[in-house]
Amino acid sequence: MKHVVITGATSGIGEQLARDYARQGWQVTACGRNQDKLSAMANDHASLTPLAFDATDSEQTHQALGSLSVVPDLIILNAGTCEYIDQGRIDVSLFKRVFDINVFGVLNCIEALQAGFSDATHLAIVGSSASYMPLPRAEAYGASKAAISYIANTLSADLAQQGVTVSLVSPGFVETPLTDKNDFAMPMRVSVKQASAAIQSGLAKGKTEVHFPRKFTFILKFLALLPMSWQIALARRMTRN
């Protein structure tokens, strides 16, 4: 039985992935901070094991992931958050909150698991298509996901000698509790079931980057090829008054 570890498994994409892999017969270690939610998920799926810890706490993360008796075949580091900046007013505490979860939470998990990496390991890190180009109010979120993109791509090169496969997952807008709070238009938003299916398909093929919905992400990738002054001009047009 294959084993997958999924962080951020108590809601959104992470929950859907955990349930989908469990239905397919995988041994799933579902990680998150909400013990009650994880226990409820475990009651629904016999092959799902709950593992509650705070990924921003290095000691907790090492202790929790170090307790795994089975080396995972697939690791999906999905836990994340989003907060927006209004009118370019920098709030350092906001940046710290976002980076603690989106960047250092990911790094804590990698550090805790890396001793068990082998040529059978597949590491998937969830970033965002928001990292492709500057977007209004996304100073903290976009920067954190740009960091994740760089980390994932560099690890893909550095871990290749060990035979470790590294995939970057770059979603567009997905219907989750996180995006439900957004107060702006979210073109081509997909369901968590569609997101999970796209991620599973891309990871099964060993893709370096799994991005979706493809029409939306290809548009962003094209815009990212434009001169930066043009990209900034586009971002200005999207900025709220």
Buried (B, 14 or more C-beta within 10 A) or exposed (E): EBBBBBBBBBBBBBBBBBBBBBEEEBBBBBBBBBEEBBEEBBEEBEBBBBBBBBBBBBEBBBEBBEEBEEBBBBBBBBBBBBBBBEEEEEEEEBBEBBBBBBBBBBBBBBBBBBEBBEEEBBBBBBBBBBBBBBBBBBBBBBBBBBBBBEBBBEBBEEBEEEEBBBBBBBBBBBBBEBBEEEEEEBEEBBEBEBBBBBBBEBBEEEBEBBBBBEEBBEBBBEBBEEEEEEBEEBBEEEEEE
